[in-house]
Amino acid sequence: MPALSKHHSRRDFLQKTTLASLGIFIAGKSTMGMGSFLLSPDSKIKGVQIGAITYSFRSLPGSAEQILQYCVDSGISAIELMGEAAEAFAGIPVNPVKMPPRVPGQPNQMTDEQKAQVKEWQKQVADWRATVSMDKFEALRKMYQKAGVSIYAFKPNALNPNNTDGEIEYALKAAKALGARSVTIELPADIAHSKRLGDLGEKHKVYIGYHAHTQATDTAWDIALGQSPYNSMNLDCGHYIAAGGNNTKDSLLALIEAKHDRISSMHIKDRKSKTNGGINMPWGQGETPLKEILTLLKEKKYKIPASIELEYDIPAGSDAVKETRKCFEYAKVLLEG
């Protein structure tokens, strides 16, 4: 990682020591109230909004208040907010079944009684979503704004084929209440579902940002984009490069230029290509053309939020907030260089 300037290191030191002396840094469960922040973060660099998705902080406790503190501590002033924290803040019914941590590649095992409980809970959630007031979501937006953090995208688990139209419309209303321009979801295999989402997005004037993993190609989004002007791309640049084959640095930059007006947000990570294992790396050690992507956004003045998605292994002695801060500082050096 390029060295930070002495001026910037001194500023970070002063910011952290000032906040710490006032006792407003949070350890463990948040006890923060609105208005606790004295210094607002600013991660818009040279016109490029560097943000983060809350998935980056998944290794830490995840209340809405705690996530806000993580943003401030890592210098991030804009976020793609995942649904769990926002819905918990708004009072969603709690799942009565406490599942053990999921083992990758293995389905969670539930008893018949647990399955029945989950089914009943899912009905309660659907009913709650269809009738809940937006007041709490608006309060959440104001709390974040007061601390200097905006919410540009919302990723709730309420946009799937098995969700009712009422749940999907709830998600779009909640996104607007949070101040988000788009919601995000995995690119559906069923084109009827992307048509359904696009139609509802147009009704509520909220963009549906479709995310792809290594199935990403230059044409992967074309059907969805053709179905509705409110269907858009949540382009993951790291996954695109990891797919390999025809997906190259040059094709990625060309895709961004060609589709820039249909990209509602990006995910930025540094991955190796498929031929080199496809693994996630600390920024600057993979094959994602980070400098070229950020320079393109800066020079073309594309208003596309670039979300840090922390997926590489956190080194011993560090944590998700520190590593997200490192990613942001790396992006800042690239944009200011």
C-alpha positions in Angstrom: 0.0 0.0 0.0 1.4 3.5 -0.9 2.6 5.4 2.2 0.2 8.0 3.6 1.3 11.6 3.8 2.5 12.9 7.2 -0.3 15.5 7.1 -2.9 12.8 6.7 -1.4 10.5 9.4 -1.3 13.4 11.8 -4.9 14.3 11.0 -6.0 10.7 11.7 -4.1 10.7 15.0 -5.7 13.9 16.1 -9.2 12.8 15.1 -8.9 9.4 16.9 -7.4 10.9 20.1 -9.9 13.7 20.2 -12.8 11.2 19.9 -11.3 8.7 22.3 -10.8 11.4 24.9 -14.4 12.2 24.8 -15.4 8.6 25.2 -17.5 8.2 22.1 -15.7 5.3 20.5 -17.7 2.1 20.9 -16.4 -1.3 21.9 -18.7 -4.2 21.7 -22.4 -3.4 21.9 -23.3 0.1 20.9 -24.5 2.5 23.6 -24.4 5.5 21.2 -27.3 7.9 20.9 -28.1 10.4 18.1 -25.7 13.3 17.9 -22.7 11.5 19.5 -20.4 12.2 16.5 -18.4 15.4 16.5 -16.3 14.9 13.4 -18.0 13.8 10.1 -16.2 11.5 7.7 -15.7 12.5 4.1 -14.9 9.8 1.6 -15.8 11.7 -1.6 -12.4 12.1 -3.2 -11.9 14.2 -6.4 -15.7 13.8 -7.1 -15.7 10.0 -6.7 -17.8 8.7 -3.8 -16.0 5.9 -2.1 -18.5 4.0 0.1 -18.7 0.6 1.7 -21.3 -2.2 1.9 -22.1 -3.3 5.5 -21.0 -6.8 4.5 -17.5 -5.5 5.1 -18.2 -5.4 8.8 -19.8 -8.8 9.0 -17.2 -10.1 11.6 -18.4 -7.4 14.1 -21.6 -6.9 16.0 -24.1 -5.4 13.6 -26.7 -3.0 15.0 -27.6 0.1 12.9 -25.8 2.2 15.5 -22.7 0.1 15.5 -22.5 0.0 11.7 -22.7 3.8 11.7 -19.8 4.0 14.2 -17.8 1.6 11.9 -18.4 4.0 9.0 -17.2 7.0 11.0 -14.1 5.1 12.4 -13.1 4.0 8.9 -13.6 7.4 7.3 -16.6 6.3 5.1 -19.3 8.8 4.5 -21.6 6.8 2.3 -22.9 3.2 2.5 -24.8 0.4 0.8 -26.8 -0.7 3.9 -27.9 -4.4 4.1 -31.3 -5.1 5.4 -30.8 -6.9 8.8 -29.7 -3.9 10.8 -32.2 -1.5 9.3 -35.1 -3.8 9.8 -34.1 -4.6 13.3 -34.0 -0.9 14.0 -37.5 -0.6 12.6 -38.8 -3.5 14.8 -39.1 -6.5 12.5 -40.3 -9.7 14.3 -37.4 -11.7 15.7 -36.8 -15.2 14.3 -37.6 -17.6 17.1 -35.2 -20.2 15.7 -31.6 -19.6 16.6 -29.4 -21.4 14.1 -25.8 -22.3 14.6 -23.2 -20.6 12.4 -23.5 -21.9 8.9 -20.8 -24.2 7.6 -20.0 -23.4 3.9 -21.4 -26.0 1.6 -23.6 -27.6 4.2 -27.3 -26.8 4.6 -28.6 -25.9 8.0 -30.4 -28.8 9.6 -33.8 -28.0 11.2 -36.3 -30.2 13.1 -39.9 -30.3 11.8 -40.9 -28.1 14.8 -38.2 -25.5 13.8 -39.4 -25.6 10.2 -42.9 -24.8 11.3 -41.7 -22.0 13.5 -39.7 -20.5 10.7 -42.7 -20.7 8.3 -44.9 -18.9 10.8 -42.2 -16.3 11.4 -41.9 -15.7 7.7 -45.6 -15.0 7.5 -45.3 -12.6 10.4 -42.5 -10.8 8.6 -44.5 -10.5 5.4 -47.4 -9.1 7.3 -45.1 -6.7 9.2 -43.4 -5.5 6.0 -46.8 -4.9 4.3 -48.0 -2.6 7.1 -45.0 -1.1 8.9 -44.7 2.7 9.1 -41.6 4.3 7.4 -41.0 6.5 10.4 -38.2 4.4 11.8 -36.5 4.2 8.4 -36.6 7.9 8.2 -35.3 8.2 11.7 -32.4 5.9 10.7 -31.6 8.1 7.7 -31.5 11.2 9.9 -29.3 9.5 12.4 -26.8 8.6 9.7 -27.0 12.0 8.1 -26.4 13.7 11.4 -23.1 11.8 11.6 -22.2 12.7 8.0 -23.1 9.3 6.4 -25.5 8.9 3.5 -27.2 5.7 2.4 -27.1 5.4 -1.4 -28.2 1.7 -1.7 -30.3 -0.7 0.4 -30.0 -4.5 0.2 -32.9 -6.1 2.1 -33.7 -9.8 1.9 -37.2 -8.9 0.5 -36.8 -8.9 -3.2 -36.7 -12.6 -4.0 -39.2 -14.6 -6.2 -40.8 -16.0 -3.0 -41.5 -12.5 -1.6 -44.9 -11.0 -2.1 -45.4 -7.9 -4.1 -46.3 -6.2 -0.8 -42.8 -7.1 0.6 -41.1 -5.9 -2.5 -43.0 -2.6 -2.5 -42.1 -2.3 1.2 -38.4 -2.7 0.4 -38.6 0.1 -2.2 -40.5 2.4 0.1 -38.0 1.7 2.9 -35.1 2.5 0.4 -36.7 5.9 -0.3 -37.2 6.6 3.4 -33.5 5.8 3.9 -32.5 8.2 1.2 -31.3 5.4 -1.1 -31.4 5.7 -4.9 -31.4 1.9 -5.4 -31.9 -1.5 -3.9 -29.5 -4.3 -4.7 -30.1 -8.0 -5.3 -28.4 -10.9 -7.1 -29.1 -11.0 -10.9 -32.0 -13.4 -11.2 -31.9 -16.4 -13.5 -35.6 -16.0 -14.1 -36.2 -13.1 -16.4 -39.8 -12.9 -15.3 -38.6 -11.9 -11.9 -36.3 -9.1 -13.2 -39.3 -7.9 -15.2 -41.4 -7.9 -12.1 -38.8 -6.0 -10.1 -38.2 -3.5 -12.8 -41.9 -2.7 -13.1 -42.2 -2.2 -9.3 -39.0 -0.2 -9.3 -40.5 2.1 -12.0 -43.7 2.5 -10.0 -41.8 3.7 -6.9 -38.9 5.4 -8.8 -36.2 3.3 -7.2 -33.5 1.6 -9.2 -33.0 -2.2 -8.9 -29.2 -2.8 -9.0 -28.4 -6.3 -10.1 -25.2 -7.9 -8.7 -23.3 -10.7 -10.4 -20.5 -12.9 -9.2 -18.3 -14.8 -11.6 -21.1 -15.4 -14.0 -20.6 -11.8 -15.0 -20.1 -11.1 -18.7 -20.4 -8.0 -20.8 -23.9 -9.1 -21.8 -25.1 -10.7 -18.5 -27.3 -7.7 -17.7 -28.7 -7.0 -21.1 -32.1 -8.7 -20.8 -32.8 -7.0 -17.4 -31.7 -3.6 -18.6 -33.9 -4.0 -21.6 -37.0 -4.8 -19.5 -37.1 -1.5 -17.6 -35.3 1.8 -17.3 -35.3 1.2 -13.5 -33.3 -2.1 -13.9 -29.6 -1.2 -13.4 -26.2 -2.8 -12.6 -24.5 -3.2 -9.2 -21.2 -4.0 -10.9 -18.7 -6.0 -8.9 -15.4 -5.3 -10.5 -13.5 -7.9 -8.5 -15.9 -10.8 -9.4 -15.8 -9.7 -13.1 -12.0 -10.0 -13.1 -12.0 -13.3 -11.2 -14.2 -14.8 -13.9 -11.3 -14.7 -16.3 -11.7 -15.7 -19.9 -12.9 -12.8 -22.0 -13.2 -10.7 -18.8 -10.1 -8.5 -18.8 -8.9 -5.1 -17.5 -9.7 -3.6 -20.9 -13.1 -5.2 -21.3 -14.1 -4.1 -17.8 -13.2 -0.5 -18.4 -15.0 -0.6 -21.8 -18.1 -2.1 -20.0 -18.1 0.7 -17.5 -17.9 3.3 -20.2 -20.6 1.7 -22.3 -23.0 1.1 -19.4 -22.1 4.0 -17.1 -25.6 5.5 -17.3 -27.1 2.1 -16.2 -24.7 1.4 -13.3 -26.3 2.5 -10.1 -23.4 1.3 -7.9 -20.2 -0.7 -7.9 -18.5 -3.1 -5.6 -14.7 -2.7 -5.4 -12.4 -5.5 -4.3 -9.0 -6.8 -5.5 -9.2 -10.4 -6.8 -6.9 -12.6 -8.8 -8.1 -13.9 -12.1 -9.5 -17.4 -12.5 -6.2 -18.7 -13.9 -4.4 -17.4 -10.8 -6.9 -18.9 -8.3 -9.5 -16.1 -8.2 -8.7 -15.3 -4.6 -9.4 -12.1 -2.8 -6.3 -10.1 -1.9 -5.5 -7.0 0.1 -5.8 -4.0 -2.2 -2.9 -3.6 -4.6 -2.0 -7.3 -4.6 -4.7 -8.7 -6.9 -5.5 -8.1 -10.6 -8.5 -5.8 -10.4 -7.5 -2.6 -12.1 -8.3 -0.4 -9.1 -6.4 2.7 -10.3 -7.8 2.6 -13.8 -11.4 2.1 -12.5 -11.2 5.0 -10.1 -9.4 7.2 -12.6 -12.1 6.5 -15.1 -14.8 7.5 -12.6 -12.9 10.7 -11.8 -12.0 11.8 -15.3 -15.4 11.0 -16.8 -17.3 12.4 -13.7 -19.5 9.3 -13.5 -21.7 9.6 -10.4 -21.3 5.9 -9.5 -20.7 5.1 -5.8 -17.7 2.7 -5.5 -18.4 0.4 -2.5 -15.6 -1.2 -0.6 -16.5 -4.8 -0.1 -13.9 -6.3 2.3 -13.5 -10.0 1.4 -9.8 -10.8 1.9 -8.7 -12.5 5.1 -8.3 -10.0 8.0 -4.7 -10.3 9.3 -4.0 -11.0 12.9 -4.1 -8.0 15.1 -6.4 -6.1 12.8 -10.2 -5.9 12.4 -12.8 -5.1 9.7 -12.9 -1.4 10.5 -9.1 -1.0 10.2 -9.0 -3.0 7.0 -11.9 -1.0 5.5 -10.0 2.2 6.5 -6.9 0.8 4.7 -8.9 0.2 1.5 -10.3 3.7 1.6 -6.9 5.2 2.2 -5.5 3.2 -0.7 -8.4 4.4 -3.0 -7.6 8.0 -1.8 -4.0 7.7 -2.8 -5.0 6.4 -6.2 -7.5 9.2 -6.8 -5.2 12.0 -5.6 -2.1 10.7 -7.3 
